[in-house]
Amino acid sequence: MELQHWGHWQHPLVFNEDERSGDDCYGCLEPVFGPSYSCNECRDYLHHKSCVELPIGLHHPSHPNHPLILFDISTFLNENREEYDKFSKCNVCGEKSYEYSYCCYRCNFNIHFKCSCLSLTIQTEVHDHQLTRIWKLLKFTCDFCGKKGNLPYLCAQCDFGIHSRCAACPRRLKVYRHNHPLHLTPSLEVHQSDSPICRLCVRKVDTHWLYYCSRCNFAAHLYCAMLSWNWEHINLQELKGEQSTESKSEDTELHQSFDSEICKVIKTTLGEDETEIATEIKHFSHKHDLKLTYEIPNNTKCNGCVQSILSPFYDFKCATLPQTTWYNQHEHPFTLRYTPEDDSGEYYCEICEEERDPKQWFYYCAECSFPAHRDCILGKKPNVKHHISFMTVLYLREKEESQEQV
């Protein structure tokens, strides 16, 4: 079965009933498993079946005066920067994203297609009563995160307003970079001398609630923990059972090593949205303090992942890798290393069995002489070689430019 897609006129897209690659969808930027469409000629342009079948036109209550047209914002990135700046930000959630959007060119109105599908009423884990969507531009302060926004979900009984993203927060979740589940916790209950630092983006947490592990004093922003490349979707009941075993429950120093050894914030500054940003850190891999910079020469590569640096986001990602971690199919812990384990000149990953770059940081079990790519240990696809799609790279490039909280 084939179809011609409006965003890829060169070749027809071919239906695949059971896609298993987990590569990102061009429409929603989420991993694809199950029914999908892709281009066999380009070996790319992968979509969920539902994303390919989105209607081209839409009448939406958030913009009732004119119909909205489906479009791909990434096409404007290099061709028309003015159009890109105009339509890259969603009028509903206030965020920039490369997912498909619906827009009104006449009014410069833009809404992410996932925002356009929000339910009129929802039941959430963060509030006891049913919440109702207000499809009218209404400025408000979120009672959950404390940030300003528009188009809230409201509880009439409690005079409670919340962002749609905040309403989606689960009470507990697991991130790849920490061994324990994180719990939704009021910021005032986190006993630290200063505002806690998010261990995923190295910025201060300034919201009413955050995700927190009290055992290890590990804190994370609500939205950082819920990003697809951080959120590890696993059965938390099974994880609890695994952590009750002797090998993983008694070694408290291992679980706390990230906080005490991997990265220490030296200096911070206030960003445009008044979020504190770490501008100087002490990292275990280097004898000097590291300073944040936006002035990066062309083709500069990160010493951690040996990839070209597109934005400071990649530095944060590598700088906050856990120094010790577990792999679910290995009995011993792994330690992060930034020099080769020997002088053989041949280096391979024992998990995916592909060659390793000797300049790239990796994880190593000294007890078994077992080296592995860091992405094979920590990535969202732990048994295959990890990669970041073009669309995801574009999204990450804009991440630093869209820090305004709503």
N, C-alpha and C positions, 0 to 999 in steps of 0.2 A: 504494500500500500504506500502510495506516494502523495505528496501535496506540495504546492508552490507557496512558499512563505514570503510575506511582504518584505521581510528584512534580509532575504537572501535570494535574490532573483536569478543568480547565475545558474543554480542547480536545484532540482527538486529535493525535498527532504524525505528520507525513507523511514518507515515505521519499524521500530524494534519493540517487540512485546515485553522483553525482560532485559533491560539494560542493567549491567552490573558494575560498570566502571566507577561510579561514584563521582565522575567529573562534574564540574559546575554547569548548571543550566544557564544559557545566555539570557533567558527571560527573567528569572528570579534570583539567580546567583547561588541557588541551593544545590547540593549534590543530587544526582539523578540516579534513581534505582527504580526499576519497573518500566511501564510503558513510556516510550520516548520517540522522538524524531531526531534524525541527524543527517548530515550531508556526507554521503560515501565518497564523493569526489574530493572534497576538501579534508575529509577525516576530522571534521570539526563541526561547529555550529550545532551543538547538542541542546535539546529542549525536552522538558517534561511534555507529555502529551497535552496536559491541561494548559500549559503556557503557550504552546503552539496554537491552541484553539481559542485563545482569548478573542473577544469581539473587537473589531477595528474601531467601532464607534461606541460611545457610552453616554447615557444621560444619568447624571449623578446628583444626589441631593446637596452635596457640598458646593455645587456650581450649577444651579438650576437654569440659568439664563441661556446657556449655549451647550451644544453637545461637545464631548471631549473625544480626542483622536489618540489612538494608541501609537507610541513612537519609541525609538531606541535612542536614549540620550548619548550613548557612547559614539554615535555617528557624528556628533557635533564636536567631539573633543579636538580633532586636528583640522577639521574643515571649516568650522565657524565657531570660534571661541566666544563670540558675543552671544550667540544662541545658546551655547552650552552653559554659560554663566547664568543666563536668564531662566533656563528650564531645569537645571540640575538639582534644585532644591524643591522638596515636596511642600506644598502649602498646608498639608495636614499634619505631618509629623515633624516638619522643620529640618529634616536630615537630607544630605546629599547621598545619592545611591546610583548605581549603574543598572539597576533593574528596570524593566519596562515601565513606562509611565503613561498616563493619560493627560493630555494638555489641551488648553484652549489658547490658541495663538492670539486671538483677539484681545484677551484679558491677561495674558501672561500668567495663566493659572496652570499649575502642574500638581498631579497627585500620583504617587506610586501605585502601581496596580494592586499591590498587596494591601495598601491603605484603602483603596476603593472597595475592597471586599470585606471590610470590617463589619461584624454583625451589629444589628441595631441594639440588642441586649446581650449581655454576657454575665457569666458567673465566674469569679476569679478566686484564686487562693489567697489574695491579699486583703479581701474585704468580705464581710459576712452576707451582705445583701446583693441582689441583682443590680447591675449597673446599666444605665441607658445611654446610648450614643446621642450626642447633640450635634446634628449636621448643620451647624451655623457657626461662622467664625466668631469665637467667643474667647477673649483673652482671659487666662486664669493661671493660678499658681497650683501646681500639682501637690496634693496633700500627702503623697507618698515619697517623692524625691525632692520636693521643694523648689523645682525649676519651673519657669514660666512656659506656657504653651497656648494652644488653641484647639478647638474641637475636642472637648474632653468627654470622657465617660463620667456620668454623674449618678450619685445615689441621693434621691430626694429625701429619704428618711434621715440621713446623717449630714446632709449638706457637704458631701464628700466628692471631690473631683480628682480625676487621675488621668495621666496620659495613657494612650492605648498600649504603648510599649511597656509602661510600668505595670499595667493590668495583666500583662502576659508573664510576669515574673513568677516562677515556681518557688515554693517554700524552700526547697533544697535542690541543689544541682552539683555536678562534679565537673571540674575543669581538668584539662590534660596536665597542667603544671603543678598539681597538688594531689597528694595521695588520699585525702579525706573529702567527704562531701562538704559543701559550703552551705550555711544556713542564712536565710533572710534575718537580719539583725538590725535593730535601731542603732544608729550611729552613737547615741548617748550611752549605750551599753558596752561599747568597745573601750576598755580601760587602757588608754594610751595617753602619754603626756601631751601629745600633739595630735592633729588630725591624722588618721591612718593613711598609709600609702597603699595605693592599689598595686598589687604585685604583678599585674598583667600589663599595665601601661606606665608604671612608675610615676603616677601623678596622685596628688592628694585627693582623698574621697571627701566630697563636700555635700553629699546628699543626706536626707533624713534616714534612709535605710541603705544597707550595703550587704554584700555576701561575705560571710565570715566563718573562719574555723577557729574556735576558741582554744582548741588544743595546741595549735601551732601559731596563733596570733597572725593568721593569714587573712588579709582583707582584699576585696576586689570591688570595683564599681559594678553596679547592677548590669549596665549594658556591656561592659567588658567581658563579664562572665558569660553573658548570653550570646556573644559573637560565635558564629559557626566554627571558626578555627580554634576557639578556646573551650567551648562547651562539649564535654564528653558524654554522649547519650548512652548511658549504661543503666543496668538494673541496680538501683542503690541498695536494695535489700541484699542482693548477692555480694555487693561490695562490703557491706557491713559484716557479712559472714566471713569473707576473706580476711578482713582486718582483725578479726578476733583470734586468728591463728598466731602462734608464738612468734613466727618469723617477722611479722609485720606490725605487731601491736606493742612490743616491748622496747623497740629501738626508737625512743623519742628523739634522740639526737639526730637521727637520719631525717625524720620528718621536719625538724626545725632547721635543718642546715641551710635551706634556701634563704630564710629570713636573716640568719646571723652571718652567713659567709658569702653568698653569691653577689650581692649588690647592696651598697649602702649609699643613701642619698646625702650629698654634702651641701649642695645649694639648690634653692628653688626660686622661681619667679612667678608672677601672676600673668596668666594669659588674658586674651581679650574678653573671655567669658568669666574672668575672675577665678578660674581654676588654677591651682598651683602646679607648675610644671618643673620637674627636676632638670636643672641645667648643668649640674656637675655630680658625678657619682664615682664611687670607689668600687672597682670590679676585681674579682679574685684573679682574673687572667692577666692583669697588667699592673705594673708597679706604680704607675702614675694615675692620678685622677683623670677621668674622662669627662669632657665638656660637650654639651649639646651644641651643634652647629647646623645651620641651614646652607652654608657656603661649601658645597661639596664639588670638587673637580670632576669633570666627566670621566666615566669608566672607573670611578673609585669603587673598590669592592670591600664588603664587610669582612673583617677578619674571622668572624664566627661562622658564617654560612657561605662565604666566598661568592656571594651574589652581588650584582651591581646595586648600589644604594639609590633607591628612588625617592626616599624620604626618610626622616629620622625614625619613622615607625619601625623600620627594619633593625635599626640599632637597638631600640627598646626591646624588640622581640628577642634578639640574640643576647642582650645584656641581662635579661631576666630568666634565662634558661635555668632550671633547677640543677644544682651541682650533683645531687644524687637522686635517683628515681628507680622505680620498678618497671619491669616489663611482664605482662600477665602470663607469658609462656616461659619464664625463666625463674629459677629459685633464688637467685642472688641479686642484690642491688647493683645498679650501674652508676658509674661515676663519669661526669663530664670531663673530657680531655681536649686539649687544644694543641698537643704535639703528638706525632705518630707513636704507636706503641713499640715499634722496633725499627731497625734500619734495613729491612728486607727490600724496600722499594716497591712491594706489591701489597696493596691494601684493599680488602673487600669487606662488605657488610655480611655478617653471618645470618641475617634475617632475610633480606631480599636477594642475597648472593650477587649483588652488583658491585662494581668497583667503587672505592671511596677516594675522594680527593684528599691527599695527605695534608693539605692546607686547611681543610674544613674541620671544625670541631665535631666530635663524635662521642658516643657513649661506650663505656668499656667495663666489662666485668673481669677484673684482674684474676679472680679465683679460677675462672674457666678459660681465660685468654679469649674472650668473646667480644669482638668489636661490632658496633652497629651504627648506621646512620642515625642522627638525632631524630629525623622525621619518622624513621621506622619505629623508634621507641615512643615518641610523643605524639606523632601525627594522627589525624583523624582516620587514616587508613593504615593501621600499624603493621600490616603484613606485606605491603607493596611499596614500591618506590613512590614517594610523595612528590607532587608538583603543584604549583600555583598557576591557575589558568590566567589567560590574558585579562579576562573580565575582572577576576579577583584582584590582580595587580593594579588595574585602573581604580578599583574601589579603594584599595589601601592607599594609593597615591593621594586620593582626595580625603582620606580619613583625618589627616592632620588639619585640613582646611575647613572641616565641618564640625568643630567641637562645640558649637552653640547648643546648649541643652534646651529642650522644650518641655 
